Amino acid sequence: MDELNEFIRDNRLDRESGISIVSEEDISQLRSTGYSVEDLLDHLNEHYQSLLHGSRTEFNNHLKPNEEGRVFSTDSGAIALLKAVISNELPFPGLKYPYFIDGRNPLVVKIHGINDETIGEKGFVYVLNQRQGFTNDPTGSWQYIKRGETPIAARIPVKRSDFAYPIIDVTNSRIIQ
């Protein structure tokens, strides 16, 4: 835990304003201490009350809302990693995974209509340290929603290998990971 807090302090991931850009080298150093990116993300949520946003898009300073004016985030490192490497731009029903993750509902991603662009090799997780305005919806789930632009506290580069959960290609009846 001390290594995680030191990493957070050294990279200024706990800041309220401005943005910290974490490098791939910084993440490699973190991994060399025995911690995963998911460990870091979950620690940020649990001990710093940070929310997370995963995307393959590189943003600067603020997350812009979607067409409906909303920004989605999560309190789960696993979901942030999923969103950072797996695109949800698929025909219905697209991606399927549980809103409530626990022993009876483990995280398993089922992809309907997979294509060459669905799973990327790299992405980003954005740390959001200003929780005001976010609503947990559905209540008790990993999902948080806010209307309007949201300031980014940090950008963390991630790899597909950071997402360590099962991925199933339903269309072709095969296990990808």
N, C-alpha and C positions, 0 to 999 in steps of 0.2 A: 504493500500500500504506500509506503514512503516513496518508492520509485515513481508511482503514478502521481502522487501529489507534487513531487519534484518536477516531473515532466510537465504537468499542468502549469506550475509556477514558471518554469523556465520558458515555456512557449506562450505564456500569458493567455491561457485558454479560459481563465476565470474573469476576464475583463468585461466591463459593462458597455464600453463604447470603443469604437475602432475595431479593426479586424486583425487577427493574428493568422499568418499563413504558415502552416506546418509543412515542412518539406518531406519528401520521400526518405531522405537520409535521417531525419528526426524519427520517422516511424520505424525505420530499420533499427535505430538505436533502442527504441522502446521494445521492439520484438526481441532484441538481444538480451534484455533483462528478464525475459520469460513471460512478458505480458502480451496479450493480443490487442488489436485495435478495438475489438468488442469489449475487452476488459476496460480499456480507457474510456470508451463511450458510456458504458454502464456506470463507471465510477463518476464521471461528470454528471450524469443524471442523479445518481443516488446521493452524492456528497456536495454537489454544487447546484442542484436543481436545474441543470441545463436541459433544454429540449434539443432535439436533433432533427436534421433534415437531410436525407440522402438524395443525390441527383448525379447524373452523368454530365450535367451542364455546369460550367464554371461561372459562378456569380462573384461579384465584387460588392462589398459593403451591405447590400440589402437583398433579401429574397423578394421577388415580385410576385404578386398574387396571380392565380390562374384566371381563366376567362370569367369565372363566377365571383372574382374578387377575394378568393380565399388562399391562405397559405397553410399547408399541412405540415405537421411535425410529429415527432414521436418521443416517448420516454424509453424506448428500447433500442439498444445498440444493434441488435440483430435486424430489426426492421429498417433502421437507417442504412445499414450495409446492404440489405436487400434492395432498397430504393436507389442506392448509389450504383448498383451494377445491373439490375434487371429493369428493363423498360416496361411500363404499363401501357404503352401505346400499341394495343392489340385489339383485334376484333372481339366482340362479346363472345364468351364471358371473360376472356383475357386471363389475368392472374387471379388465382384463388389461394388465400391463406387466412388463418384465423385472426379475428380482432382480439380475441382473448386467448393468450398463450399460457398454458400451464401443463401439468403432468398429464391431464386428460386430453388436452388440445395442443400437442407439440407443434412447433413451427415447421411446416412442410409447405413448399411452394409448388402449386400445380399450374402449369402453363398450357392454355388452350390457344392454338393458332400461332405457335412459335415460328420465328423467322430468324434470318442471319443477324438481325440487329437487336434481338430481344435481350441477349445477355452480353454485356460488355466486359472488357478486361479490366477497366479502370473507372473510377468515379470519385465523388467527393462526399464527405459528410460535413455538414455545416452545423456549428455549435451556436445555439441561440440562448443567450443568458438573460433575456428580458421576457419573462413568462406572462407578464400582464397582457390581457386581451385574449389569451388562448383559452379555449374551452375543451375539456376532455369529452369527446364525442365519438362513439357511444361511451357513456360513463363507465369507468373501470377498464377501458380498453387501452391500447398503446397509442391511440390516435388523438392528436390535439389540433384544433383548427382556430385560425384567427383571420379576421378581415383586414386587408391592407398590407402595405410593405412592412417587412420585419428586418431589423438590423441583425447582421451576422457578427458574431464575436470571433469565430475562427473557421478556417477552411482546412480540412484534413484530407489528404489524398488516400484513397483506398484501392485495393485490388480485388478482383473476383475471388481469389483464394481467402480473403478475409471473411467471406460469407461461408460459414461451415455447416449449412443446413441442407437437407434433401431438396432437390429440385426435380420435379417430374414433368416430362413432356407428355401431356395427356393425348394430344393429337396423334403422336406416333407411338404411343404406349411404350415409353422407355424412360429409364432413370438416367438423368444427366449427371447428377451428383448425389 
